[in-house]
């Protein structure tokens, strides 16, 4: 079994159609003390992630040395466990983009260097705000099928952290309509004929 591979440092299985519950697959890796990297991108992992995968009341943190965990483009559901923050003390890269997670992003992830949560349509803040470890920058990027929505690029509060969170997570509260569009995000409309829409709201100059 995997638990016998005590010297395993990295595991990469991207694109391998495992098609099994995430907890069932990830559980044995928690018994490998020296594991540094776990990459299961696009492997057909399904179901939720249990808090007990990453932390045990009896033994504490399970993935004590892991620094990179990539679980993107799977079919995982439910909430992202809060134990990610305090159960993986050396984690710097956490990628769960393109899944089906729900609810808020857990706090306590300020130690990450890269946190990718985008393309989880039901991942939503109950207050319409960002996690406390994330802050908007002065730079923006475009969203929407026609690049009609302008939202800030996100960063970490305490360090230079790369963060990707869909603007729907915070109800587009930090966004406005881009140049050539007017209205309120996410419902930005093309500028009227012979009009001039500088972006930023409902202003139309004719």
C-alpha positions in Angstrom: 0.0 0.0 0.0 1.0 3.6 -0.3 1.5 3.9 3.5 4.6 1.6 3.1 6.3 4.0 0.7 7.9 5.9 3.5 10.6 7.5 1.2 8.1 8.9 -1.3 8.7 12.6 -1.8 6.5 13.4 -4.8 3.4 11.9 -6.3 2.1 13.0 -9.7 -1.0 11.4 -11.2 -2.3 14.2 -13.5 -4.7 13.0 -16.2 -5.0 9.5 -14.7 -8.7 8.6 -14.6 -8.9 7.4 -11.0 -12.6 8.1 -10.7 -12.9 7.5 -7.0 -13.8 9.4 -3.8 -11.3 12.0 -2.9 -11.1 10.9 0.8 -10.5 7.3 -0.2 -7.7 8.2 -2.5 -6.0 10.9 -0.4 -6.2 9.1 3.0 -3.2 6.8 2.6 -0.9 9.6 1.6 -1.3 11.1 5.0 0.7 8.2 6.4 3.7 9.1 4.3 5.9 11.3 6.6 8.2 12.8 4.0 5.7 13.6 1.2 6.4 17.0 -0.2 4.3 17.2 -3.4 0.9 15.7 -4.3 -0.5 16.4 -7.7 -3.8 14.9 -8.8 -4.9 17.3 -11.6 -7.9 16.0 -13.7 -8.1 12.6 -12.1 -11.9 12.2 -11.6 -11.8 12.7 -7.8 -15.3 13.0 -6.4 -17.1 13.8 -3.2 -16.0 16.0 -0.3 -12.8 16.5 1.6 -12.9 15.4 5.2 -11.3 17.5 7.9 -9.8 14.3 9.2 -7.8 13.8 6.0 -5.5 16.6 7.1 -5.7 16.6 10.9 -6.3 14.2 13.7 -7.2 15.1 17.3 -5.0 12.3 18.5 -1.9 12.9 16.3 -2.3 16.4 15.1 -1.2 17.4 11.5 -0.9 14.5 9.1 0.7 16.1 6.0 3.4 17.7 8.1 6.0 18.4 5.3 3.8 18.8 2.2 4.4 22.1 0.4 2.4 21.6 -2.8 -1.1 20.1 -3.2 -2.7 20.3 -6.7 -6.3 18.9 -6.9 -7.6 21.0 -9.8 -10.1 20.0 -12.5 -11.8 17.2 -10.5 -15.4 16.9 -9.3 -15.0 17.4 -5.6 -17.9 18.9 -3.7 -18.8 20.2 -0.2 -16.8 22.8 1.8 -13.1 23.2 1.7 -12.0 21.9 5.2 -10.8 24.5 7.7 -8.0 22.1 8.6 -6.2 23.1 5.4 -5.0 26.2 7.3 -3.7 24.7 10.5 -3.3 21.1 9.5 -0.8 21.6 6.7 1.9 23.8 8.3 4.3 23.9 5.4 1.8 24.2 2.5 2.7 27.0 0.0 0.8 25.9 -3.1 -2.9 24.9 -2.9 -4.8 24.5 -6.1 -8.5 23.3 -6.1 -9.6 25.3 -9.1 -12.2 23.9 -11.5 -14.1 21.8 -8.9 -17.6 22.0 -7.4 -16.8 23.2 -3.9 -19.4 25.2 -2.0 -19.5 27.8 0.8 -16.8 30.1 2.0 -13.0 29.8 1.6 -11.5 28.9 5.0 -9.4 31.4 6.9 -5.9 30.8 8.1 -4.2 30.4 4.7 -1.9 33.5 4.9 1.2 31.3 4.7 0.5 30.2 1.1 2.4 31.6 -1.9 -0.2 30.4 -4.4 -3.9 29.9 -3.6 -6.1 28.9 -6.6 -9.9 28.7 -5.9 -11.3 29.9 -9.3 -13.9 28.1 -11.3 -15.9 26.8 -8.4 -19.3 28.4 -9.1 -20.8 27.6 -5.8 -17.9 28.8 -3.7 -19.4 31.9 -2.2 -18.9 34.3 0.7 -22.0 34.7 2.9 -21.0 38.3 3.5 -19.9 39.2 -0.1 -16.3 39.8 1.2 -12.9 38.4 0.6 -11.1 36.1 3.1 -9.1 38.2 5.5 -5.8 36.9 4.1 -6.6 38.3 0.7 -6.6 41.9 -0.5 -7.4 43.6 -3.8 -4.5 45.3 -5.7 -4.6 48.5 -7.8 -4.3 46.4 -10.9 -7.3 44.9 -12.7 -8.3 42.1 -15.1 -11.3 41.4 -17.2 -14.0 38.8 -16.7 -17.1 37.7 -18.5 -17.6 36.2 -22.0 -17.1 39.6 -23.6 -14.5 40.9 -21.1 -17.1 43.3 -19.9 -16.4 43.2 -16.2 -13.3 44.8 -14.6 -12.2 43.4 -11.3 -9.1 43.8 -9.2 -6.2 41.3 -9.3 -6.0 39.8 -5.8 -2.9 39.3 -3.6 -2.1 38.1 -0.1 -2.2 40.5 2.8 1.0 39.4 4.5 3.2 38.5 1.5 3.4 38.3 -2.3 0.7 35.6 -2.7 -0.8 34.7 -6.0 -4.6 34.4 -5.4 -7.3 33.4 -7.9 -10.9 33.7 -6.7 -13.9 34.2 -9.0 -15.6 37.7 -8.6 -18.9 35.9 -8.0 -17.4 34.8 -4.7 -17.6 38.3 -3.3 -20.8 39.2 -5.3 -18.8 41.4 -7.7 -18.6 44.1 -5.0 -15.1 45.1 -6.0 -15.8 45.2 -9.8 -17.2 47.6 -12.3 -18.1 47.6 -16.0 -15.1 47.8 -18.3 -14.5 50.4 -21.1 -17.2 50.2 -23.7 -19.8 48.8 -21.3 -22.2 50.2 -18.7 -24.4 48.9 -15.9 -23.6 47.0 -12.7 -21.6 43.8 -12.7 -22.3 41.1 -13.5 -24.9 42.6 -15.8 -22.7 44.9 -17.9 -24.2 45.9 -21.3 -22.5 47.1 -24.5 -22.4 50.8 -24.9 -25.3 52.3 -26.9 -24.8 53.2 -30.5 -23.0 56.5 -30.9 -22.4 56.5 -27.1 -19.2 56.6 -25.2 -18.8 54.5 -22.1 -15.6 55.0 -20.3 -16.4 52.2 -17.9 -16.8 52.3 -14.1 -20.6 52.4 -13.9 -23.7 53.7 -15.7 -22.1 56.7 -17.4 -23.0 57.1 -21.1 -21.6 60.0 -23.0 -23.4 60.7 -26.3 
